[in-house]
Amino acid sequence: MDLKIETELEEDGRWIAEVINLAGVLVYGQSQEDAVAKVKALALRVVADQIEHGERSPELDHVAFLAA
């Protein structure tokens, strides 16, 4: 599973990071690195929740984060 991360600097100075292929996985951070770390953690929680609830196969061969 390849998870693509997009980042953008907001006008107020905060960074936003989003995993574009997981709905609702979007976070703000004080720096680009902070936002990326937070969005990775959230994405892994979402995937784990999907597996736990039978929405995704537990047979994942890999999870990779890619810059979009």
Backbone as JSON Lines, residues from 0, in Angstrom:
{"i":0,"aa":"M","n":[0.84,-1.16,0.0],"ca":[0.0,0.0,0.0],"c":[0.89,1.23,0.0]}
{"i":1,"aa":"D","n":[0.76,2.05,-1.02],"ca":[1.52,3.29,-1.11],"c":[0.61,4.45,-0.71]}
{"i":2,"aa":"L","n":[1.02,5.21,0.29],"ca":[0.25,6.34,0.79],"c":[0.96,7.62,0.37]}
{"i":3,"aa":"K","n":[0.3,8.44,-0.44],"ca":[0.9,9.65,-0.97],"c":[0.59,10.83,-0.06]}
{"i":4,"aa":"I","n":[1.64,11.54,0.35],"ca":[1.51,12.69,1.24],"c":[1.75,13.97,0.44]}
{"i":5,"aa":"E","n":[0.81,14.91,0.59],"ca":[0.97,16.25,0.02],"c":[1.12,17.22,1.18]}
{"i":6,"aa":"T","n":[2.01,18.18,1.04],"ca":[2.17,19.22,2.06],"c":[2.02,20.59,1.41]}
{"i":7,"aa":"E","n":[1.6,21.53,2.25],"ca":[1.44,22.9,1.75],"c":[1.6,23.86,2.92]}
{"i":8,"aa":"L","n":[2.26,24.97,2.68],"ca":[2.42,26.01,3.68],"c":[1.22,26.94,3.6]}
{"i":9,"aa":"E","n":[0.5,27.08,4.7],"ca":[-0.66,27.95,4.76],"c":[-0.22,29.41,4.95]}
{"i":10,"aa":"E","n":[-1.1,30.35,4.67],"ca":[-0.77,31.77,4.79],"c":[-0.43,32.17,6.22]}
{"i":11,"aa":"D","n":[-0.98,31.45,7.2],"ca":[-0.72,31.78,8.61],"c":[0.57,31.15,9.13]}
{"i":12,"aa":"G","n":[1.33,30.47,8.28],"ca":[2.61,29.91,8.66],"c":[2.57,28.45,9.07]}
{"i":13,"aa":"R","n":[1.38,27.89,9.24],"ca":[1.27,26.47,9.6],"c":[1.42,25.63,8.33]}
{"i":14,"aa":"W","n":[1.88,24.41,8.52],"ca":[1.97,23.45,7.43],"c":[0.78,22.51,7.51]}
{"i":15,"aa":"I","n":[0.24,22.15,6.37],"ca":[-0.83,21.17,6.3],"c":[-0.28,19.97,5.53]}
{"i":16,"aa":"A","n":[-0.59,18.79,6.03],"ca":[-0.17,17.56,5.35],"c":[-1.4,16.67,5.22]}
{"i":17,"aa":"E","n":[-1.5,16.01,4.07],"ca":[-2.66,15.16,3.79],"c":[-2.21,13.89,3.09]}
{"i":18,"aa":"V","n":[-2.78,12.76,3.49],"ca":[-2.6,11.52,2.74],"c":[-3.75,11.49,1.75]}
{"i":19,"aa":"I","n":[-3.45,11.71,0.48],"ca":[-4.5,11.95,-0.5],"c":[-5.34,10.72,-0.82]}
{"i":20,"aa":"N","n":[-4.83,9.52,-0.57],"ca":[-5.62,8.33,-0.87],"c":[-6.3,7.72,0.36]}
{"i":21,"aa":"L","n":[-6.37,8.48,1.47],"ca":[-7.15,8.08,2.65],"c":[-8.02,9.28,3.04]}
{"i":22,"aa":"A","n":[-9.32,9.14,2.85],"ca":[-10.25,10.24,3.12],"c":[-10.14,10.73,4.56]}
{"i":23,"aa":"G","n":[-10.05,12.04,4.72],"ca":[-10.06,12.64,6.04],"c":[-8.74,12.64,6.78]}
{"i":24,"aa":"V","n":[-7.67,12.13,6.17],"ca":[-6.37,12.07,6.84],"c":[-5.6,13.35,6.48]}
{"i":25,"aa":"L","n":[-5.8,14.36,7.32],"ca":[-5.26,15.69,7.1],"c":[-4.92,16.29,8.45]}
{"i":26,"aa":"V","n":[-3.74,16.88,8.58],"ca":[-3.3,17.46,9.86],"c":[-2.55,18.77,9.61]}
{"i":27,"aa":"Y","n":[-2.44,19.56,10.68],"ca":[-1.62,20.76,10.68],"c":[-0.4,20.53,11.56]}
{"i":28,"aa":"G","n":[0.69,21.2,11.23],"ca":[1.89,21.13,12.04],"c":[2.6,22.47,12.06]}
{"i":29,"aa":"Q","n":[3.49,22.65,13.03],"ca":[4.26,23.89,13.15],"c":[5.36,23.99,12.09]}
{"i":30,"aa":"S","n":[5.8,22.83,11.58],"ca":[6.8,22.78,10.52],"c":[6.36,21.69,9.53]}
{"i":31,"aa":"Q","n":[7.01,21.65,8.39],"ca":[6.69,20.61,7.42],"c":[6.97,19.23,8.01]}
{"i":32,"aa":"E","n":[8.08,19.09,8.7],"ca":[8.45,17.81,9.3],"c":[7.43,17.38,10.37]}
{"i":33,"aa":"D","n":[6.97,18.33,11.17],"ca":[5.96,18.07,12.19],"c":[4.66,17.59,11.55]}
{"i":34,"aa":"A","n":[4.22,18.26,10.51],"ca":[2.98,17.89,9.83],"c":[3.09,16.51,9.2]}
{"i":35,"aa":"V","n":[4.22,16.21,8.59],"ca":[4.42,14.9,7.96],"c":[4.42,13.79,9.01]}
{"i":36,"aa":"A","n":[5.1,14.01,10.13],"ca":[5.13,13.0,11.19],"c":[3.72,12.74,11.72]}
{"i":37,"aa":"K","n":[2.95,13.81,11.93],"ca":[1.59,13.67,12.44],"c":[0.67,12.96,11.45]}
{"i":38,"aa":"V","n":[0.81,13.28,10.16],"ca":[-0.07,12.66,9.17],"c":[0.27,11.18,8.98]}
{"i":39,"aa":"K","n":[1.54,10.82,9.11],"ca":[1.92,9.41,9.03],"c":[1.3,8.63,10.18]}
{"i":40,"aa":"A","n":[1.39,9.18,11.39],"ca":[0.81,8.51,12.56],"c":[-0.7,8.35,12.4]}
{"i":41,"aa":"L","n":[-1.38,9.4,11.94],"ca":[-2.83,9.32,11.75],"c":[-3.17,8.3,10.67]}
{"i":42,"aa":"A","n":[-2.43,8.28,9.57],"ca":[-2.7,7.32,8.49],"c":[-2.57,5.89,8.99]}
{"i":43,"aa":"L","n":[-1.56,5.61,9.79],"ca":[-1.39,4.26,10.32],"c":[-2.53,3.88,11.25]}
{"i":44,"aa":"R","n":[-3.01,4.85,12.05],"ca":[-4.17,4.58,12.92],"c":[-5.41,4.28,12.09]}
{"i":45,"aa":"V","n":[-5.62,5.03,11.01],"ca":[-6.79,4.81,10.16],"c":[-6.73,3.45,9.49]}
{"i":46,"aa":"V","n":[-5.58,3.07,8.96],"ca":[-5.43,1.77,8.32],"c":[-5.65,0.65,9.34]}
{"i":47,"aa":"A","n":[-5.09,0.79,10.54],"ca":[-5.28,-0.22,11.58],"c":[-6.76,-0.34,11.94]}
{"i":48,"aa":"D","n":[-7.46,0.78,12.04],"ca":[-8.89,0.77,12.35],"c":[-9.68,0.08,11.22]}
{"i":49,"aa":"Q","n":[-9.32,0.35,9.98],"ca":[-9.99,-0.29,8.85],"c":[-9.78,-1.8,8.88]}
{"i":50,"aa":"I","n":[-8.59,-2.24,9.2],"ca":[-8.31,-3.68,9.31],"c":[-9.14,-4.28,10.44]}
{"i":51,"aa":"E","n":[-9.13,-3.61,11.59],"ca":[-9.85,-4.11,12.76],"c":[-11.35,-4.25,12.49]}
{"i":52,"aa":"H","n":[-11.91,-3.37,11.67],"ca":[-13.34,-3.4,11.38],"c":[-13.68,-4.11,10.08]}
{"i":53,"aa":"G","n":[-12.72,-4.81,9.5],"ca":[-12.97,-5.59,8.3],"c":[-13.14,-4.8,7.03]}
{"i":54,"aa":"E","n":[-12.74,-3.54,7.04],"ca":[-12.87,-2.68,5.86],"c":[-11.67,-2.78,4.93]}
{"i":55,"aa":"R","n":[-10.6,-3.38,5.41],"ca":[-9.38,-3.55,4.62],"c":[-8.79,-4.9,4.98]}
{"i":56,"aa":"S","n":[-8.2,-5.55,4.0],"ca":[-7.6,-6.86,4.22],"c":[-6.4,-6.75,5.17]}
{"i":57,"aa":"P","n":[-6.31,-7.65,6.13],"ca":[-5.15,-7.63,7.03],"c":[-3.88,-8.15,6.37]}
{"i":58,"aa":"E","n":[-3.97,-8.57,5.12],"ca":[-2.85,-9.17,4.39],"c":[-2.03,-8.1,3.66]}
{"i":59,"aa":"L","n":[-1.69,-7.02,4.32],"ca":[-0.87,-5.97,3.7],"c":[0.55,-6.48,3.56]}
{"i":60,"aa":"D","n":[1.13,-6.32,2.38],"ca":[2.51,-6.76,2.19],"c":[3.49,-5.64,2.52]}
{"i":61,"aa":"H","n":[3.05,-4.38,2.42],"ca":[3.9,-3.26,2.78],"c":[3.05,-1.99,2.92]}
{"i":62,"aa":"V","n":[3.59,-1.03,3.63],"ca":[3.03,0.32,3.69],"c":[4.19,1.27,3.43]}
{"i":63,"aa":"A","n":[4.04,2.12,2.43],"ca":[5.09,3.08,2.08],"c":[4.48,4.46,1.97]}
{"i":64,"aa":"F","n":[5.18,5.45,2.49],"ca":[4.76,6.84,2.37],"c":[5.57,7.48,1.24]}
{"i":65,"aa":"L","n":[4.87,8.13,0.33],"ca":[5.51,8.77,-0.82],"c":[5.18,10.25,-0.84]}
{"i":66,"aa":"A","n":[6.13,11.07,-1.21],"ca":[5.85,12.48,-1.4],"c":[5.12,12.66,-2.72]}
{"i":67,"aa":"A","n":[4.04,13.41,-2.68],"ca":[3.25,13.62,-3.91],"c":[3.72,14.87,-4.61]}
